[in-house]
Amino acid sequence: MIGESTSVAVTDAASVINPSTHRPYQPTSPQSISHADEHRAVRAQVLEGIRHALEEIQSTIAPEDVPSDGTSDKKQFVRHFRRIKLRPEASAGFYDLNLLDGYIEFGEGMLETMRQLDAATLERFVQIMVLHETLHLDQGLYTSNHSGVSHASVVLEEIDYIADAVSLATAIAWRARVKPENQSLEQIARDYIDTAVRGMEIFDRVEQGDSIKTLAESRLRRYLIWNLQHVRAAEVETVDDMFAMLLPRLAIEIEPLSGTLDDKFEKIVGTGSERTQLFLSLGGSLVRQSSDLPSFDVAGILDSVRAYDWHKVRRTMRYVVDVHRDLLAPKL
């Protein structure tokens, strides 16, 4: 069954949901959007890049590119994805994706931030974003039931992880089959996972600017997961390896952390302490890592995430993979 639309507007911030965090849109650093002719022209170029990226993957994607885990009907998922066409008009908000009418529109704020991406990153970002949102609709996450879903953080994180993993796995498998360009599968996987992280960053930058001042604990976990997966991609040699890495479910937490509850009763992260540790679960196996070495500062990860410093975050995650290689990278 074809679902409804995923639509977000930022004209009335009090009633808007950030589609990446699923939390109310609360801009702490208002975005400045120039309407000068030259800046409009640049955003038009971004739109053209989006159109090319979407049409290229839609014309060649196949059900075999979709992992069996995460979606019950691969052919339907591909069919729904192919329905989405880019509208040239800018939407009033982040974006408006409507599967029933078969279109996606991007808001000027999104286009303004996306113009900072190089052409290759923009291409990857558009592909995994539209795949992700198409899967959300197939999962049953619609505009009509989206409001307040962030309260059910465990359920939402499960749904988001599957949508992230399936969209990445599909795009990586498609790229390796259709357009490898002399890249190894490991490099293709790392490029797409890096783009997924930077895609999440785009939504945070639109709302919060150059640093994440209000960091929800669920958002922190999502950033940690995909930076760790970026490191784990070192062992990917085949598409089956890549599917096995992205699925099953990976969960990461840093605890204990100070914090406060916002007006929606979600924990906003404060600071760590000398007792703060990293906890990880993969396939039901536990990893627990404390800051027992000067080079491994768990609490310091928070500052790196807030500053979008993924190099530092991945350096920490590389240590975790090295120490727990039997579980996290058994082929290395």
MOBELZI-V791303 format. One record per residue. RES is the residue in one letter. PSI is psi in whole degrees, 0 to 359 (999 if undefined). OMEGA is omega in whole degrees, 0 to 359 (NA if undefined). D_FIRST is the distance of its C-alpha to the first C-alpha in whole Angstrom. Layout:
[[RES:PSI:OMEGA:D_FIRST] [RES:PSI:OMEGA:D_FIRST]]
This chain:
[[M:134:178:0] [I:131:185:4] [G:195:182:6] [E:198:181:10] [S:159:167:13] [T:108:188:16] [S:134:182:19] [V:131:176:22] [A:150:180:26] [V:15:180:29] [T:330:177:31] [D:89:189:31] [A:331:184:32] [A:336:184:32] [S:13:188:28] [V:145:177:27] [I:131:172:25] [N:118:188:26] [P:343:180:22] [S:323:179:24] [T:342:184:26] [H:22:179:24] [R:160:176:27] [P:139:178:28] [Y:115:183:30] [Q:81:184:34] [P:126:176:35] [T:346:178:39] [S:88:186:40] [P:134:183:39] [Q:135:177:38] [S:123:181:40] [I:116:180:38] [S:139:177:41] [H:18:174:40] [A:151:185:43] [D:319:183:42] [E:328:179:43] [H:325:173:40] [R:322:180:38] [A:321:178:38] [V:317:179:38] [R:328:176:34] [A:323:176:34] [Q:322:177:34] [V:316:178:32] [L:320:179:29] [E:322:176:30] [G:321:177:30] [I:314:181:27] [R:314:181:26] [H:314:182:28] [A:318:183:26] [L:315:182:23] [E:326:182:23] [E:312:182:25] [I:326:181:23] [Q:328:183:20] [S:344:186:22] [T:354:180:23] [I:148:181:21] [A:154:178:20] [P:331:180:18] [E:342:178:21] [D:346:186:22] [V:131:178:19] [P:149:181:20] [S:325:177:19] [D:139:174:20] [G:338:176:17] [T:135:186:14] [S:340:184:13] [D:95:184:11] [K:322:180:14] [K:319:178:13] [Q:319:179:9] [F:314:179:11] [V:319:179:13] [R:316:178:11] [H:318:180:10] [F:320:182:13] [R:342:181:15] [R:336:189:13] [I:120:177:15] [K:148:182:19] [L:129:171:22] [R:138:183:23] [P:339:181:27] [E:145:175:27] [A:133:178:28] [S:171:183:26] [A:347:186:27] [G:215:179:27] [F:301:176:25] [Y:167:177:22] [D:113:178:20] [L:122:182:16] [N:109:182:14] [L:325:181:10] [L:314:179:10] [D:352:173:13] [G:50:179:14] [Y:161:168:17] [I:137:174:19] [E:145:177:22] [F:143:178:25] [G:160:182:27] [E:327:178:31] [G:318:176:32] [M:315:181:29] [L:321:180:31] [E:318:179:34] [T:322:182:34] [M:338:180:32] [R:347:176:35] [Q:348:180:37] [L:143:173:35] [D:169:188:36] [A:318:182:34] [A:319:179:33] [T:319:177:32] [L:317:180:30] [E:311:180:28] [R:318:182:27] [F:313:181:26] [V:317:183:24] [Q:310:183:22] [I:330:179:22] [M:314:182:21] [V:323:173:18] [L:315:180:17] [H:311:183:17] [E:327:176:15] [T:318:179:12] [L:323:176:12] [H:317:180:13] [L:321:176:10] [D:333:177:8] [Q:345:181:11] [G:15:178:10] [L:104:186:13] [Y:171:173:13] [T:322:185:15] [S:337:180:15] [N:13:185:16] [H:325:184:18] [S:127:178:21] [G:1:184:24] [V:337:180:22] [S:342:175:25] [H:326:180:27] [A:68:192:25] [S:323:181:26] [V:314:179:26] [V:314:182:22] [L:318:180:21] [E:325:176:24] [E:313:179:22] [I:316:181:19] [D:321:180:20] [Y:315:180:22] [I:317:179:20] [A:319:176:18] [D:310:186:22] [A:316:182:22] [V:318:180:19] [S:318:178:20] [L:312:181:23] [A:318:181:23] [T:313:181:21] [A:321:180:23] [I:314:180:27] [A:320:178:26] [W:312:181:25] [R:317:181:28] [A:328:181:30] [R:318:190:29] [V:323:191:29] [K:60:185:31] [P:329:177:34] [E:45:176:37] [N:18:176:39] [Q:146:172:37] [S:160:178:37] [L:325:177:34] [E:315:181:35] [Q:320:177:36] [I:314:180:33] [A:316:180:31] [R:321:178:34] [D:315:182:33] [Y:321:180:29] [I:321:175:30] [D:319:179:33] [T:323:177:30] [A:317:178:28] [V:315:181:31] [R:334:174:32] [G:316:175:28] [M:321:179:28] [E:321:180:32] [I:313:181:31] [F:322:179:29] [D:323:179:32] [R:321:177:35] [V:321:185:33] [E:322:191:33] [Q:355:177:36] [G:216:190:38] [D:357:175:41] [S:151:181:40] [I:100:183:38] [K:326:178:40] [T:99:185:37] [L:106:176:36] [A:145:182:33] [E:324:178:34] [S:325:178:30] [R:318:177:30] [L:314:181:34] [R:320:181:32] [R:318:177:29] [Y:318:181:32] [L:318:181:34] [I:310:189:31] [W:338:170:31] [N:324:174:34] [L:318:179:35] [Q:327:176:32] [H:318:178:34] [V:317:182:37] [R:339:181:36] [A:350:178:35] [A:336:183:38] [E:4:183:38] [V:122:177:35] [E:329:181:36] [T:166:177:33] [V:322:178:29] [D:321:175:29] [D:315:183:32] [M:317:177:29] [F:319:182:26] [A:332:178:29] [M:318:185:30] [L:330:177:27] [L:125:28:25] [P:185:185:26] [R:134:173:26] [L:134:178:29] [A:139:179:31] [I:140:173:34] [E:151:168:36] [I:118:183:39] [E:154:352:41] [P:151:176:43] [L:139:172:42] [S:165:179:44] [G:179:178:41] [T:160:174:41] [L:133:176:38] [D:186:184:36] [D:352:174:35] [K:8:177:32] [F:29:173:34] [E:142:183:33] [K:128:173:35] [I:126:189:37] [V:138:174:39] [G:260:183:43] [T:166:174:45] [G:187:180:46] [S:184:179:49] [E:344:179:51] [R:353:184:49] [T:134:181:46] [Q:163:174:44] [L:130:178:41] [F:141:184:39] [L:141:176:36] [S:129:176:34] [L:117:180:33] [G:29:178:32] [G:1:178:33] [S:142:186:37] [L:138:168:39] [V:135:179:40] [R:119:185:43] [Q:122:179:45] [S:170:178:47] [S:66:184:49] [D:359:176:52] [L:144:181:53] [P:331:183:54] [S:355:183:52] [F:99:184:49] [D:96:183:48] [V:311:182:45] [A:330:180:45] [G:342:177:46] [I:325:182:42] [L:315:180:41] [D:322:180:44] [S:318:177:42] [V:314:180:39] [R:330:181:40] [A:7:183:41] [Y:34:181:39] [D:81:187:41] [W:336:176:39] [H:315:179:42] [K:320:179:44] [V:316:182:41] [R:330:175:40] [R:320:176:44] [T:317:180:43] [M:329:177:40] [R:322:176:42] [Y:315:180:45] [V:316:180:43] [V:319:179:41] [D:315:183:45] [V:326:185:46] [H:44:186:43] [R:326:183:42] [D:326:179:42] [L:315:191:39] [L:336:179:38] [A:66:188:39] [P:341:182:40] [K:349:181:40] [L:999:NA:43]]
